[in-house]
Every structure is written in structure tokens, then in C-alpha cells.
Amino acid sequence: MFVLKLFGGLSIESDHDVLSGPAAQRHRLALLALLAVHHPCALSRDKAIAYLWPERDAERARNVLNQSVHALRRALGEKAILSAGDDLRFNPDLVGCDVAAFEGTIAAGSLERASGLYGGAFLDGFFLSHAPEFERWVGATRERLENIHLDIQVNGSQIRIEANKRDDSWDRHNDNVVETDFEIEVPQDASLDVNAFSSEVRISNVHGRQKVHTFSGAVDLRDAVGPIDAETFSGDIDVDLAPNASGRVDFDTFSGDLTSAIPIAYKSGNRRGARGEIGSGGTNTLRFHTFSGDVHIK
């Protein structure tokens, strides 16, 4: 089976070699990349021409597009590119794609596998002259894929996840925001360290230490035992504690509120924070810090 590689460059690979010849011409590779990333949606022939051959008249551009489709089908299989009327569609049953695999594993929640599939910047080093719409599309797609790249580190039972982040400046500059929510499933005794920017983070049935920091994303912890260290700037924190959970509650905020369906024996408190104990107390710490977000315990 052929695989279209879009991370770190642009090529078509088989089990044995990298595809060369007429199908590997730059505009033809670019056409296949467009179709693959648009999948499962189709791409009209007129739109493909606007991306790849905007300087040509309509008749010549159509002819070049038809030749490109023919060359790709001849190399990859007649049904590698499907057509219906004026639309073209990528066929993933005949040609795989690393970007599709990456996005599929993100959607399925297979975070560690997704991290391993990210092989570098989208179409890194690939350029088409006289194709400004294509270059704008490449830039937008590259930024989107970089923003959803996850960095996952596993050390025994400790799991660290960085999401929606490109570099260490993300917490100082509001320019790396991407709307992607993800759900994490890990071993019950795992210790989690989750660092996200705008994602909603939902963690259920994890009884190890949970450290979750976001900027604008909400935090939802289900059947939690603790210790807990949950921090968000503008998102809310919802915590559903396990029946056997107990410990010291440490709540700090600027304008958020704390509500609890479980009795809290308050030791101190004011409009910007509260200290107390849940259950039998003890050394287990349940820390919640927000700027404007609310905290709900039940």
C-alpha cells in the first residue's frame, strides 16, 4: 500500500521505495496533498485549479489537471482518486496518509500514538511558485496541526501531557489557541500532569495524583481521590470526588466562587479564598486555583 507522507516534507512511499516518475512531479504531489487533507470532503476541479494553476487559462488548466489525475491514478491505482461530476475525492482505502492517521488517533483518544505520528512540520520545505492560495493553505494547515500536536512523556506510573502548545512562550502570548477538546484514559493508579491552553480536560476514575493546569479550558475530574492540583484562569473546575476521598481543601481565586455538595469544615476564608477539610481531613491536598473561574465539588 502507498502512504502519502505530509509531515516533514511531501512524498509518496511504498513498502520498498519512494515513488518517483511522472506522478511525483511537484504539482501532482500537491494535488494529492490537497485531496488527502480535504478528505472526507471532495474538492472541485475549479478549486484545485485555483490552488495549483491560477496563472493558466481555464482550458489549459483543466488539461493539466486531467493529466495530473491520470498520472496519479496510473501510479497509485485507478481508484486512488475518485471522481463524481466535477468533484475529486481522495481514496484512503488505496493510499494511506500520515496526517489522516495523526488526526484519527487524536479523535480516538490514542494520545501517545498520535505523538509518535507527528513527524515534523506539515509540508516542510515544499514550495510551489505562482500558487499563492496553495501557500496560504499550507501555512494555515501547518499552524493547525502544530497547535494540536501533543507531547506525552511516560515515566512508570507518571504521565505528563502537553497540549495546544508549540513552544515555551504559550503561557505569555495568547497566539497559540486552538479549539480541541480531548479525553484522557490511563491506568487507574497513574499520576497525571496535564498542561493545556484552551482544551477542556476531562479525567475520570484516576486515583493517583492529578495536576491539571489550563488557561481558558474547563477542568472536569470524575471519581477523584487526590492529591489534586487544578488551576485555570477563566475556565470552571468541576470535581466529583470518590466516596472515600478526604483531605485539606485549598481554594484561591480573584473573582470565582466555590460551591460544594460535600460538607467542608472551614478553617479560614474570605472573598478570594478558603481553607478547610473534607471527610476525615489528613494530609491529602485538594488545591484549586482560578482567576475568574468557579469551582464545584460534589
N, C-alpha and C positions, 0 to 999 in steps of 0.2 A: 504493500500500500504506500502511496505517496503521502508525504507530510509537508504542508506549507509552513515554513518557519518565518515568523514575522518579528519575533523578539531577537534583538541583536543584529538585525540585517534583514535580508529578503532572499529566500532561496526555496527551491523545491527539492526535497530529499526522498530517496527511497531507502530500502534496506541496505543497499550496496554502494550508492553513489549520490552525488548532487546532480540534478538534472541540468543538462546543457543543450545547446542547439537552438532552433527557432523558437521554441516555447519559452526559453529562458531570456529572451530579449526584455529589456527593462520595462517597456510599456506593457508588455504582456504579463510579466510578473506583477506589475502594479494593478492591472485589471483583475487578476486573480485575488490579490490582497483586498481590493475594494469589495469584491463579491463575498469573500470569506468573512470579513468583518461585518458586512451588512446582513449576513445570514442570521435568522431565517427569512428576513425580508428580501425581496427581489430588488434589483437595480435596473432602471430603464436604460435602454441604449442611449437615449439622448443625455441622460445624466452621466453615463460612463464617458461619453464623448466630451461633455463639459469638463469633467475631471482631467481627462488624459490628452485630448487633442483639440483644445479650444481654438487654436490658430488656424485650423483647416476648415475649408468649406464643407457644407453638410454632406455632399455626395462623397467626397474623398474621405472624410472622417468615417462615414458609415462603412466604406470599403475596407479601411484599415482595421476598424473594429471587427468586421466579419472575418478578416484574415487572422486576427489575433485569437478569436474564439476558435476558429478552425485549427490553428496551430496547437492551442492548449488541449483541445479535445483529442487531437491526433496523438499527443504525447501522454495524456493522462487517462484517456478513455472517452468514448463518445458522450457518455452521460455525466462526465465530470462537471460540465456546465450545462444546466437545464435552461430551456427557453420556453416561454409561453407568451405568444403575441410579441410585444415589443420589450418584454422584460427578460432579464437574465438572472439566474439563481445558482449559487454555489451548492454542490452536492457533497456533503460531508461523509456520505457512505463510500465514496471513492477516493476522496482526498481529505486527510486529516489536517488540522490546523492547531498550532500551539496556543494561539490566543483564545480560540474556542475552548480548548481543553482547560486553560487557566480560568476563564470566566465560568465554565461549567463547574469546576471544583469549588470556586468561591460560592456559587449559588447553592451547591450541595453541602456546604459547611466543612469541606475537607481542607482545612486551612494549611496544615503542614505540607500537604501535597501541592497545593497552589503555590506556596512559597518556592518550592523546588522547581516549578514550571516557569517561573519568571526568569527568562534568560537574557535580560538586558533591555535597553530602550527599544520601543516599537520602531521598526524600520530604521534602525541606527545606521547612519552613513549612506542611506539610499536617497537619491535625489533625481527628480525629473525637471529638465529645463522647459520653460514656456508652459508650465502647468500650475498656475498659482492656486487654483481651487484644490488640486490634489495636495499641494504642500500645506495648505491650511487644514485640510482634513487630517493629514499625517500629524501635524502639530497638536490638534485637538484630541485625536485618539491617543497619541503618546502621553499627553498630560493625564487623560482619564485613566489609562492603565497604570501609570506610575502612581497615581493617587490611591488606587485600590490595592496596590502591592502590599502584602503583609510580611512582616519579618517575625518569624517564630523561632524561638530558641527553647529547647527541651533539655533539662538537666535533672535526671532522675524523676522525681515527682513534681519538680518545679517547672512551670511552663510560663514563658514570657512572650507576649504578643504585642506587636506594634502595628497599628492600623491607621490608614488615612494619613500617612506621613512619608515625606520624601527626604527630609534632612533635619538636622537638629534645630533649624530656625522655625519649625512649625508652631511652636508654642509662643513665639514672639511676633509672628507675622500671620495675619489672617488671609493667607493666599493659597492655602493647600486644602481647602474644604471640598469634600466630595460626599454626596449623599449615598452611602452604602451602609446598610444595617447587616449585622451578622450574628449568628447564634453559635455559641461555643459548647461542644460536648467533649468532656475529658473524663479521665478516671475520677471516681468519687473522692479519693483522698488527695487529689492533686492540689498543689499550691499555685494559684494564678496571679500573674502580674500583667494586667491588661492596660495598655496605653493607647487611647484613641483620640481623635479630634472631634468629629461630628457624628460618629456612629452611635446608634442605640445599642447598648450592650446588655444582653440578657444571659444570665448564668443560672442554671438550675441544678439542684441536688449535688453540689460540690461542698464537701465538709472540711476541706483544707482551708488554709489562709487565702483570702481573696483581696487583692489590691486592684482597684479599678479606678483609673483616672481618665476623665474626658473633659473637653472644653464645652461643647454645646449639646453633646449627646446625653440621652437619659440612661440611667442605670437601673436594671431590674434584676434583683437577686432572689431566687426562689429556694426554699428549704435550706437556708444558710445557717451555719453553726458559728463560724468565726474562727480566728480573728477576721475582722472586716476593716478595710481602709478604702472608703468610697469618696471620691472627690469629683465635683463637676462645677463649672462656672454658672451656666444657665439652665442646665437640664435638671430634671427631678430624679430623686433616688427613691425607689420602691423596694422594700426589703420584707420578704416573707420568711420569718425565722423558723427553723426546725423546732419541734416541740421541746427538745432537750436543750435548746440554746439558752445561754445565760452569759452575763458579763457586764462590763462597765461601758456605758454609753457616753460618747464624747461628741457633741454636736456643735459646730461652729458655722456661722453664716453672716451675711451682711443684711439681706432682706428676706431670706427664705423662712419657712415655718417648719416645725417638727410636730408631727402627729403620730400617735402610737395607739394601736388597739390592744397592746400588751402593757400592763401596768409598769410604770417606771418610777422607782424610788429616787426622786430628785435630791441631789446633794447641793446643787447650786444652779443658777440660771438667770439669764437676762434676755433682752430682745435680740441679742446677737449670739446666743449660745446656751447650752445646757449641759450639765453633768449629772449622771445618775446610774442606777443599776437596774438590770432586768434579771428576773429569776433569782438565783442564788448569788449573783454577782461574781466575784472571783477576779482572776487576772486576765480573762479573755476580754479583749478590747474591741468595741464596735464603734469605729470612728467615722463620722460623716461630716464633710466639709463642702459648703456651697457658697456661691456669691448671691444669686437670686433664686436658685432652685429650692424646691421643697423636699423634705424627707418624710416618707410614710413608712411606719413599721407596723407589721401585723404578725 
